[in-house]
């Protein structure tokens, strides 16, 4: 994406591909208004900043393309920080493609995926965490994920990491002052005071790292495996939670041979639901055996297991692995057909996939497991992603090394290097320290509306 440094004007359809009532063409760069003027036979010259005006857009031969609303945003008061013109036209596929083709013919270059947001980042309109939050906003599938994305979009994560960098920088300044004056050794008391100051930063780093699991659940969902013996209603449970028939349901045991995966919003919690083949003691069918093997693999990787049993049959003796970190919910299905007395004293949720009975209790239990109350506390919720986690972990390790060196009154130059590495790792989170490859990977994920012609 080195084009960004050339001062070119870029254009792209900023709404999702497909037909809609309205589509948006965005043009950003130093020639945005000139291009708009050429597209509208001069009418765009009368554009008032941030005020929509009716404009006809024409082909070079004078034929009409569309009747649009043009909004002009002068630099730097625009999303990208550069001069921007946005045409809101009729959202047909052909109409929007013709508008884009006309903008390119008038001097714009086709924008690459994420290039508008990357312009905004390079022009200081937002930091890297805020840019990533835009993609989280677009892909959010629960209220909590949307709330977390809004918090990050407002810069909470960037501000937090900047505060940590400042705290480390203050300690680094003290260390380097002693390096500049080698005749002055750091006394044990001073070294201890510096370590104590860094301990606060280390504690904050650990707290932020602890949100990695929360962030993964918010963005990807809880990996939930539906497990049980054949013909207990596992596929019926999947269909009921999804709200549509995704899996084939049959009274014939062993209908499900492979794993099926879908996502569903269940009580405000995003679940990655995985329906697995039924588990039984023996089978001579090699295909069913492979399905059972895959079921075991999926259970081992699950965050949550929904164990489904037939409520009309005697309740099993369920063993609980005290060392397992997986959550497990026992479901007694087909409760509408009668419940065996042994289930009355059993810690299981009685449900019916046919009638929907018991699903309110199941949703409440899932919310409790997801600990959604944590997400409602405070306005500065932080939920880091995998990239943030890597940066924070490197910062934590470097900071730990620096603290150990200070405690041991070791080489201050090495201490300085470790402190700088911690600061650099934190700087990568908000884009204070960046590389072209890193930015390319992040912004290439922004592909909404980037139609190719």
VEXDREN-2710 file (C-alpha; in Angstrom, 1 decimal):
% VEXDREN-2710
k/r/px/py/pz
1/UNK/0.0/0.0/0.0
2/UNK/2.8/2.4/-0.7
3/UNK/0.4/4.4/-2.9
4/UNK/-0.7/6.3/0.2
5/UNK/2.5/8.3/0.2
6/UNK/2.1/9.5/-3.4
7/UNK/-0.8/11.9/-2.8
8/UNK/-3.1/10.1/-5.1
9/UNK/-6.9/10.3/-4.8
10/UNK/-8.6/7.0/-4.2
11/UNK/-12.1/5.8/-4.8
12/UNK/-14.2/2.8/-3.8
13/UNK/-17.8/1.7/-3.2
14/UNK/-18.1/2.0/0.6
15/UNK/-21.2/-0.1/1.0
16/UNK/-21.3/-3.9/1.0
17/UNK/-21.6/-5.7/-2.4
18/UNK/-25.1/-6.4/-3.6
19/UNK/-28.3/-4.6/-4.4
20/UNK/-29.7/-2.1/-1.9
21/UNK/-31.8/1.0/-1.8
22/UNK/-28.7/3.2/-1.4
23/UNK/-25.1/2.7/-2.2
24/UNK/-22.1/5.0/-1.3
25/UNK/-19.2/5.9/-3.5
26/UNK/-16.3/7.6/-1.5
27/UNK/-13.5/9.6/-3.1
28/UNK/-10.6/10.7/-0.9
29/UNK/-7.5/12.7/-1.7
30/UNK/-6.2/16.1/-2.9
31/UNK/-8.2/15.8/-6.2
32/UNK/-11.4/14.5/-4.7
33/UNK/-13.4/17.7/-5.4
34/UNK/-12.0/18.1/-8.9
35/UNK/-13.0/14.6/-9.7
36/UNK/-16.5/15.2/-8.4
37/UNK/-16.8/18.4/-10.5
38/UNK/-15.8/16.4/-13.6
39/UNK/-18.4/13.7/-12.8
40/UNK/-21.2/16.2/-12.3
41/UNK/-20.5/18.6/-15.2
42/UNK/-19.4/21.3/-12.8
43/UNK/-22.2/21.3/-10.3
44/UNK/-20.0/20.0/-7.5
45/UNK/-18.2/23.3/-7.5
46/UNK/-21.2/24.7/-5.5
47/UNK/-20.9/22.0/-2.8
48/UNK/-21.2/23.4/0.7
49/UNK/-19.0/21.5/3.2
50/UNK/-20.9/18.7/5.1
51/UNK/-24.2/19.5/3.4
52/UNK/-25.8/17.1/1.0
53/UNK/-26.7/18.4/-2.4
54/UNK/-28.5/16.8/-5.4
55/UNK/-26.2/16.1/-8.3
56/UNK/-26.5/14.2/-11.5
57/UNK/-23.5/12.1/-12.5
58/UNK/-22.8/11.8/-16.2
59/UNK/-20.6/9.7/-18.5
60/UNK/-18.0/11.4/-20.6
61/UNK/-20.4/11.3/-23.6
62/UNK/-23.1/13.2/-21.5
63/UNK/-25.3/10.2/-20.8
64/UNK/-26.8/10.0/-17.3
65/UNK/-25.4/7.5/-14.9
66/UNK/-27.4/8.3/-11.7
67/UNK/-29.1/11.0/-9.6
68/UNK/-27.1/11.2/-6.4
69/UNK/-26.7/13.1/-3.2
70/UNK/-23.1/14.6/-2.9
71/UNK/-21.5/15.5/0.4
72/UNK/-18.2/17.3/0.5
73/UNK/-15.8/17.1/3.4
74/UNK/-12.8/19.4/3.3
75/UNK/-9.5/18.3/4.8
76/UNK/-8.8/17.7/7.6
77/UNK/-12.4/17.4/8.9
78/UNK/-13.2/14.1/7.2
79/UNK/-12.9/10.4/8.1
80/UNK/-9.6/10.1/6.3
81/UNK/-8.2/13.5/7.2
82/UNK/-8.0/14.3/3.5
83/UNK/-10.5/16.0/1.1
84/UNK/-13.4/13.6/0.7
85/UNK/-16.5/13.5/-1.6
86/UNK/-19.2/10.9/-1.0
87/UNK/-21.9/10.2/-3.6
88/UNK/-25.0/8.5/-2.2
89/UNK/-26.7/6.9/-5.2
90/UNK/-29.2/4.1/-6.0
91/UNK/-27.7/0.9/-4.7
92/UNK/-28.0/-1.3/-7.7
93/UNK/-24.9/-3.3/-8.6
94/UNK/-24.6/-1.9/-12.1
95/UNK/-25.3/1.7/-11.0
96/UNK/-22.6/1.6/-8.3
97/UNK/-20.1/0.0/-10.7
98/UNK/-20.7/2.7/-13.3
99/UNK/-20.2/5.5/-10.7
100/UNK/-16.9/3.9/-9.6
101/UNK/-15.8/3.5/-13.2
102/UNK/-16.6/7.2/-13.9
103/UNK/-14.6/8.3/-10.8
104/UNK/-11.6/6.3/-12.0
105/UNK/-11.9/7.7/-15.5
106/UNK/-11.8/11.2/-14.0
107/UNK/-8.5/10.6/-12.2
108/UNK/-9.1/8.5/-9.1
109/UNK/-7.3/5.3/-8.3
110/UNK/-9.2/2.2/-7.1
111/UNK/-8.8/2.0/-3.3
112/UNK/-7.2/-1.1/-1.9
113/UNK/-9.0/-3.0/1.0
114/UNK/-8.8/-0.9/4.2
115/UNK/-7.1/2.0/2.5
116/UNK/-9.6/4.7/3.7
117/UNK/-9.1/3.6/7.3
118/UNK/-5.3/3.4/6.7
119/UNK/-5.4/7.0/5.4
120/UNK/-7.2/8.0/8.6
121/UNK/-4.5/6.2/10.7
122/UNK/-1.5/7.7/8.8
123/UNK/-3.1/11.2/9.1
124/UNK/-3.5/10.9/12.8
125/UNK/-7.3/10.6/12.9
126/UNK/-7.2/7.4/14.9
127/UNK/-4.6/5.0/16.3
128/UNK/-4.2/1.4/15.3
129/UNK/-6.4/0.0/18.0
130/UNK/-9.2/2.3/16.9
131/UNK/-8.7/1.2/13.3
132/UNK/-9.0/-2.4/14.4
133/UNK/-12.1/-1.5/16.3
134/UNK/-13.9/-0.4/13.1
135/UNK/-13.6/-4.0/11.8
136/UNK/-14.9/-5.3/15.2
137/UNK/-17.9/-2.9/14.9
138/UNK/-18.7/-4.2/11.5
139/UNK/-18.4/-7.9/12.5
140/UNK/-20.0/-7.6/16.0
141/UNK/-22.8/-10.2/16.5
142/UNK/-23.8/-9.5/20.1
143/UNK/-24.6/-6.4/22.1
144/UNK/-21.5/-7.0/24.3
145/UNK/-19.2/-7.4/21.3
146/UNK/-20.6/-4.1/19.9
147/UNK/-20.1/-2.4/23.3
148/UNK/-16.5/-3.6/23.5
149/UNK/-15.8/-2.4/19.9
150/UNK/-17.2/1.0/20.8
151/UNK/-15.0/1.2/23.8
152/UNK/-11.9/0.4/21.7
153/UNK/-13.1/2.8/19.0
154/UNK/-13.1/5.6/21.6
155/UNK/-9.4/4.9/22.3
156/UNK/-9.5/3.2/25.7
157/UNK/-6.9/0.5/24.8
158/UNK/-4.6/3.0/23.1
159/UNK/-4.8/5.4/26.0
160/UNK/-4.1/2.6/28.5
161/UNK/-1.0/1.4/26.6
162/UNK/0.3/4.9/26.2
163/UNK/0.0/5.4/30.0
164/UNK/2.0/2.3/30.5
165/UNK/4.7/3.5/28.1
166/UNK/4.9/6.8/30.0
167/UNK/5.4/4.9/33.3
168/UNK/8.2/2.8/31.8
169/UNK/9.7/5.8/30.1
170/UNK/10.0/7.6/33.4
171/UNK/12.0/4.7/34.9
172/UNK/14.1/4.4/31.7
173/UNK/15.0/8.1/32.1
174/UNK/16.3/7.4/35.7
175/UNK/18.3/4.4/34.5
176/UNK/19.9/6.2/31.6
177/UNK/20.8/9.1/33.8
178/UNK/22.9/6.7/35.9
179/UNK/24.4/5.3/32.7
180/UNK/25.4/8.8/31.6
181/UNK/27.1/9.3/35.0
182/UNK/29.0/6.0/35.6
183/UNK/30.6/7.3/38.7
184/UNK/27.2/7.3/40.4
185/UNK/26.0/3.7/41.2
186/UNK/22.3/3.0/41.8
187/UNK/21.9/2.4/45.5
188/UNK/19.8/-0.6/46.6
189/UNK/17.2/1.8/47.9
190/UNK/16.9/3.5/44.5
191/UNK/16.9/0.2/42.7
192/UNK/14.1/-1.0/44.9
193/UNK/12.1/2.1/44.4
194/UNK/12.4/1.8/40.6
195/UNK/11.3/-1.9/40.7
196/UNK/8.3/-1.0/42.9
197/UNK/7.3/1.6/40.2
198/UNK/7.6/-1.0/37.5
199/UNK/5.6/-3.5/39.5
200/UNK/2.5/-1.3/39.0
201/UNK/3.0/-1.4/35.2
202/UNK/3.6/-5.2/35.3
203/UNK/0.4/-5.6/37.2
204/UNK/-1.5/-3.6/34.7
205/UNK/0.0/-5.6/31.9
206/UNK/-1.1/-8.9/33.5
207/UNK/-4.6/-7.5/33.9
208/UNK/-4.8/-6.6/30.3
209/UNK/-3.5/-10.0/29.2
210/UNK/-6.2/-11.6/31.3
211/UNK/-8.8/-10.1/28.9
212/UNK/-7.5/-12.2/25.9
213/UNK/-10.0/-14.9/26.6
214/UNK/-12.8/-12.4/26.9
215/UNK/-11.8/-10.8/23.6
216/UNK/-11.7/-14.1/21.8
217/UNK/-15.1/-15.0/23.0
218/UNK/-16.6/-11.6/22.1
219/UNK/-15.1/-11.8/18.6
220/UNK/-15.3/-15.5/17.8
221/UNK/-17.8/-16.9/20.3
222/UNK/-17.6/-19.7/22.9
223/UNK/-16.5/-22.9/21.2
224/UNK/-19.4/-25.1/22.2
225/UNK/-19.6/-28.8/21.4
226/UNK/-22.9/-30.7/21.4
227/UNK/-22.1/-34.2/22.6
228/UNK/-24.0/-37.3/23.5
229/UNK/-25.0/-40.8/22.6
230/UNK/-26.8/-41.4/19.2
231/UNK/-30.4/-40.4/18.9
232/UNK/-30.5/-38.2/22.0
233/UNK/-31.4/-35.1/20.0
234/UNK/-28.1/-33.4/19.4
235/UNK/-28.9/-32.2/15.9
236/UNK/-32.4/-31.1/17.1
237/UNK/-30.7/-29.0/19.8
238/UNK/-28.4/-27.4/17.1
239/UNK/-31.4/-26.6/14.9
240/UNK/-33.3/-25.1/17.9
241/UNK/-30.4/-22.9/19.0
242/UNK/-29.8/-21.7/15.4
243/UNK/-33.5/-21.1/14.7
244/UNK/-33.4/-23.0/11.4
245/UNK/-32.9/-26.6/10.2
246/UNK/-29.2/-26.9/9.6
247/UNK/-28.7/-30.5/10.6
248/UNK/-30.6/-33.6/9.4
249/UNK/-32.8/-35.0/12.1
250/UNK/-33.8/-38.6/12.1
251/UNK/-34.8/-41.3/14.5
252/UNK/-32.2/-43.5/12.9
253/UNK/-29.1/-43.7/15.2
254/UNK/-25.9/-42.6/13.7
255/UNK/-27.4/-40.1/11.2
256/UNK/-24.7/-37.5/12.0
257/UNK/-21.4/-38.8/10.8
258/UNK/-19.3/-35.6/10.6
259/UNK/-19.1/-32.4/12.6
260/UNK/-21.3/-29.4/11.7
261/UNK/-20.3/-25.9/12.8
262/UNK/-22.5/-22.8/13.0
263/UNK/-22.6/-19.6/15.0
264/UNK/-25.6/-18.5/17.0
265/UNK/-26.5/-15.6/19.4
266/UNK/-27.9/-17.4/22.4
267/UNK/-29.2/-15.1/25.2
268/UNK/-26.7/-12.4/24.1
269/UNK/-23.8/-14.8/24.0
270/UNK/-22.1/-15.8/20.7
271/UNK/-21.7/-19.5/20.5
272/UNK/-19.7/-21.4/17.9
273/UNK/-21.9/-24.5/17.9
274/UNK/-20.4/-27.8/16.8
275/UNK/-22.7/-30.8/16.4
276/UNK/-20.8/-34.1/16.6
277/UNK/-21.4/-37.7/15.8
278/UNK/-23.1/-39.8/18.6
279/UNK/-20.7/-41.7/20.9
280/UNK/-21.3/-45.3/21.7
281/UNK/-19.1/-48.1/23.0
282/UNK/-18.6/-50.1/19.8
283/UNK/-19.2/-49.7/16.0
284/UNK/-18.2/-51.8/13.0
285/UNK/-18.8/-48.9/10.6
286/UNK/-15.5/-47.3/9.8
287/UNK/-17.2/-44.0/8.8
288/UNK/-19.1/-43.8/12.1
289/UNK/-15.8/-44.7/13.9
290/UNK/-14.1/-41.7/12.2
291/UNK/-17.0/-39.5/13.2
292/UNK/-16.7/-40.6/16.8
293/UNK/-12.9/-39.9/16.7
294/UNK/-13.6/-36.4/15.5
295/UNK/-16.2/-35.9/18.2
296/UNK/-13.6/-36.7/20.8
297/UNK/-11.1/-34.2/19.2
298/UNK/-13.8/-31.5/19.2
299/UNK/-14.7/-32.1/22.9
300/UNK/-11.0/-31.8/23.9
301/UNK/-10.8/-28.4/22.2
302/UNK/-14.2/-27.0/23.5
303/UNK/-14.8/-24.1/25.9
304/UNK/-18.2/-25.5/26.7
305/UNK/-19.7/-28.9/26.3
306/UNK/-23.5/-29.4/26.0
307/UNK/-24.0/-33.1/27.1
308/UNK/-27.3/-34.3/25.7
309/UNK/-29.2/-37.3/27.2
310/UNK/-32.6/-38.9/26.7
311/UNK/-34.8/-37.8/29.6
312/UNK/-36.9/-40.9/29.3
313/UNK/-33.9/-43.1/30.0
314/UNK/-32.2/-43.6/33.5
315/UNK/-29.9/-40.7/34.4
316/UNK/-26.2/-41.7/33.9
317/UNK/-23.6/-41.5/36.6
318/UNK/-21.8/-38.4/35.3
319/UNK/-18.2/-38.0/36.4
320/UNK/-16.7/-34.5/36.8
321/UNK/-13.1/-34.0/35.9
322/UNK/-11.9/-31.6/38.6
323/UNK/-8.8/-30.7/36.6
324/UNK/-10.7/-29.8/33.5
325/UNK/-11.1/-26.1/32.7
326/UNK/-14.0/-26.8/30.3
327/UNK/-17.5/-25.8/31.3
328/UNK/-20.2/-28.5/31.0
329/UNK/-24.0/-28.3/31.0
330/UNK/-26.0/-31.6/31.3
331/UNK/-29.2/-31.5/29.3
332/UNK/-32.1/-34.0/29.7
333/UNK/-33.8/-33.8/26.3
334/UNK/-37.2/-35.1/25.2
335/UNK/-38.7/-34.1/28.5
336/UNK/-42.1/-33.6/26.8
337/UNK/-42.2/-37.4/26.3
338/UNK/-41.8/-38.2/30.0
339/UNK/-38.9/-37.9/32.5
340/UNK/-37.4/-40.9/34.2
341/UNK/-37.6/-40.6/38.0
342/UNK/-33.8/-40.8/38.3
343/UNK/-33.5/-37.3/36.7
344/UNK/-35.5/-35.6/39.5
345/UNK/-32.5/-35.5/41.8
346/UNK/-30.0/-34.9/39.0
347/UNK/-28.3/-31.6/38.3
348/UNK/-29.5/-31.3/34.8
349/UNK/-31.6/-28.9/32.7
350/UNK/-34.7/-30.6/31.4
351/UNK/-35.5/-29.4/27.9
352/UNK/-37.6/-30.3/24.9
353/UNK/-36.2/-29.5/21.5
354/UNK/-39.7/-30.1/20.1
355/UNK/-41.6/-27.6/22.2
356/UNK/-38.8/-25.3/23.4
357/UNK/-39.4/-26.0/27.1
358/UNK/-36.4/-25.4/29.3
359/UNK/-34.5/-23.2/26.7
360/UNK/-34.9/-20.1/28.8
361/UNK/-33.2/-21.8/31.7
362/UNK/-30.5/-23.0/29.3
363/UNK/-29.9/-19.5/28.0
364/UNK/-29.6/-18.1/31.5
365/UNK/-27.1/-20.8/32.4
366/UNK/-25.0/-20.0/29.3
367/UNK/-25.0/-16.3/30.3
368/UNK/-23.8/-17.2/33.8
369/UNK/-21.0/-19.3/32.4
370/UNK/-20.0/-16.5/30.0
371/UNK/-19.9/-14.2/33.1
372/UNK/-21.5/-11.5/31.1
373/UNK/-21.8/-9.4/34.3
374/UNK/-18.0/-8.7/33.9
375/UNK/-18.7/-7.0/30.5
376/UNK/-21.3/-4.7/32.0
377/UNK/-19.0/-3.3/34.7
378/UNK/-17.5/0.1/34.0
379/UNK/-17.2/2.1/30.9
380/UNK/-13.6/1.3/30.1
381/UNK/-14.0/-2.4/29.1
382/UNK/-10.9/-3.7/27.3
383/UNK/-10.9/-7.0/25.4
384/UNK/-7.6/-7.5/23.6
385/UNK/-7.2/-9.5/20.4
386/UNK/-4.4/-12.0/19.4
387/UNK/-2.1/-9.2/18.1
388/UNK/-2.5/-7.2/21.3
389/UNK/-1.8/-10.3/23.3
390/UNK/1.4/-10.9/21.6
391/UNK/2.6/-7.3/22.1
392/UNK/1.6/-7.3/25.7
393/UNK/3.3/-10.6/26.4
394/UNK/6.5/-9.4/24.9
395/UNK/6.3/-6.2/27.0
396/UNK/5.6/-8.3/30.1
397/UNK/8.6/-10.5/29.6
398/UNK/10.9/-7.6/28.9
399/UNK/9.6/-5.7/31.9
400/UNK/10.2/-8.7/34.1
401/UNK/13.7/-9.0/32.8
402/UNK/14.4/-5.3/33.6
403/UNK/13.0/-5.7/37.1
404/UNK/15.2/-8.7/37.8
405/UNK/18.3/-6.8/36.5
406/UNK/17.5/-3.9/38.8
407/UNK/17.0/-6.2/41.8
408/UNK/20.3/-7.8/41.1
409/UNK/22.0/-4.5/40.6
410/UNK/23.3/-5.8/37.2
411/UNK/24.4/-4.0/34.1
412/UNK/22.3/-0.9/33.6
413/UNK/22.8/-1.0/29.9
414/UNK/21.0/-4.3/29.7
415/UNK/18.3/-2.9/31.9
416/UNK/17.9/0.0/29.5
417/UNK/17.6/-2.4/26.6
418/UNK/14.9/-4.4/28.2
419/UNK/12.9/-1.3/29.2
420/UNK/13.1/-0.1/25.6
421/UNK/11.9/-3.4/24.3
422/UNK/8.9/-3.2/26.6
423/UNK/8.1/0.3/25.4
424/UNK/8.4/-0.7/21.7
425/UNK/6.1/-3.7/22.2
426/UNK/3.5/-1.5/23.8
427/UNK/4.0/1.1/21.1
428/UNK/3.1/-1.5/18.4
429/UNK/-0.4/-1.9/19.9
430/UNK/-1.5/1.6/19.0
431/UNK/0.9/2.0/16.0
432/UNK/3.5/4.2/17.6
433/UNK/6.1/1.7/16.4
434/UNK/5.0/0.2/13.1
435/UNK/6.2/-1.7/10.1
436/UNK/4.9/-1.8/6.6
437/UNK/4.2/-5.5/6.8
438/UNK/2.2/-5.1/10.0
439/UNK/0.0/-2.4/8.6
440/UNK/-0.5/-4.3/5.4
441/UNK/-1.8/-7.4/7.3
442/UNK/-4.2/-5.3/9.5
443/UNK/-5.7/-3.1/6.9
444/UNK/-6.1/-5.9/4.3
445/UNK/-8.9/-7.2/6.4
446/UNK/-11.0/-4.2/5.6
447/UNK/-12.8/-5.4/2.4
448/UNK/-16.3/-4.1/2.8
449/UNK/-17.5/-2.5/-0.4
450/UNK/-14.2/-3.0/-2.3
451/UNK/-15.7/-4.1/-5.6
452/UNK/-13.3/-4.9/-8.4
453/UNK/-14.1/-3.8/-11.9
END
